[in-house]
């Protein structure tokens, strides 16, 4: 899938905003939201938060996990652990990208936050490459990937699945050809005996 | 129809629009990521199309500059994108694996477990006929008589069910057997709820169809 489609899916997450206008409840197909009260925080889907922000009708409240202390903890934990640690949620990267992209002025220390999240992403990606390497070297056709988020999984597509497909093909042909070489060697033997 | 999927809602009559939307989104994701065509869920698609129409009528009553109108329109566009892309993905598969799908579907129709909607099936058959017609017109009728036969099964493209896919378990499923292709050693794994795996599609194809796992 295209990264934009993962982003599209991530945009359904609920985000918190402070509207600067008042309005009644709105009844969307994905649920009901509101009422909008100027100055009071409320929850809306992320796509709506970004849209209202672009129309300058709200401020976006950054989620708790996007605070520097929390992010530092996540980063340390990620560095320490051999495995992937559990991220704040499935679409942390999408949420961070959208909020920091559309509303960086609403977020204190936006640029530091951006750097830490990027660090976390990089640590995880390098772990992912190492484990993919190990998986391929062990010739495995099965792997468990708990706590990897959709965007991270998507970033190794189609590389990992197709590498595993190719590996499988090689294993199957080498199996076939090893039985085939048995045949062909007997064949060539009979061939040489004919020559003699 | 598979009744298992309807467990999504306790009372299938009262299924709410947001549940239908979530279901369609999961169907779309699965369809995009699975190598083969999955059983259709026209009931869900029709239901959502009805919702969209209803919503569009209401939006038209609002003044054009109303903020609510633009919010609703945005949501409808998002949903339409999912539905269009879902249906297009199915059509792409129908065209690509046309011969296999038509053959399989004929058997499935006999047992009442069809994967295609009636209109998709008609499309598949007509597409196949046009290919046959085209090949006969352009090539087969111009080659020597002994080579003119249209050997349909030699042309069939079969979906690569052995390809590897990522999945997340919606519920715990124990004892998935990963068969070894050489019959040396089969491996058995458990899928715990919420866990994620990469493995060959063919081992979990049934679990995708009954909603126990979600492709990611």
Contacts between the chains, C-beta under 8 A, distances in Angstrom:
chain1	res1	chain2	res2	distance
A	1	B	29	7.9
A	1	B	32	5.9
A	1	B	33	7.2
A	5	B	32	8.0
A	8	B	78	7.4
A	8	B	81	7.6
A	9	B	25	7.2
A	9	B	29	7.3
A	12	B	25	7.7
A	21	B	67	7.8
A	23	B	67	7.1
A	23	B	68	7.5
A	26	B	68	5.9
A	26	B	71	6.3
A	26	B	72	7.9
A	28	B	71	7.3
A	28	B	72	7.1
A	28	B	75	5.2
A	29	B	17	4.8
A	29	B	18	6.6
A	29	B	21	5.7
A	29	B	48	7.9
A	29	B	51	5.8
A	29	B	52	7.9
A	29	B	55	6.7
A	29	B	75	6.1
A	29	B	76	7.8
A	29	B	79	6.5
A	30	B	17	7.9
A	30	B	18	5.1
A	30	B	21	5.6
A	30	B	75	6.8
A	31	B	18	5.0
A	47	B	74	7.1
A	47	B	78	6.8
A	48	B	71	6.4
A	48	B	74	7.5
A	48	B	75	8.0
A	51	B	70	7.9
A	51	B	71	7.2
A	51	B	74	6.0
A	55	B	67	7.8
A	57	B	67	7.4
A	141	B	164	7.0
A	141	B	178	7.4
A	141	B	199	7.0
A	141	B	200	6.4
A	142	B	178	5.6
A	142	B	187	6.9
A	142	B	189	6.9
A	142	B	197	7.0
A	142	B	198	7.0
A	142	B	199	4.7
A	142	B	200	8.0
A	143	B	197	6.8
A	143	B	198	4.7
A	143	B	199	7.7
A	144	B	195	6.7
A	144	B	196	7.0
A	144	B	197	5.3
A	145	B	166	7.2
A	145	B	196	4.7
A	145	B	197	6.7
A	145	B	198	6.3
A	146	B	194	7.9
A	146	B	195	5.4
A	146	B	196	5.5
A	147	B	196	7.7
A	148	B	196	6.2
A	150	B	216	5.5
A	153	B	166	5.1
A	153	B	196	7.5
A	153	B	216	5.7
A	157	B	166	7.5
A	160	B	164	7.5
A	160	B	198	6.8
A	161	B	163	6.5
A	161	B	164	4.1
A	161	B	165	6.7
A	161	B	166	7.4
A	161	B	198	6.8
A	162	B	163	8.0
A	164	B	164	4.4
A	164	B	198	7.2
A	165	B	160	7.3
A	165	B	162	7.4
A	165	B	163	5.2
A	165	B	164	5.9
A	168	B	162	6.5
A	168	B	164	8.0
A	168	B	181	7.4
A	168	B	200	7.7
A	171	B	181	7.1
A	172	B	181	5.9
A	175	B	181	7.5
A	175	B	182	5.6
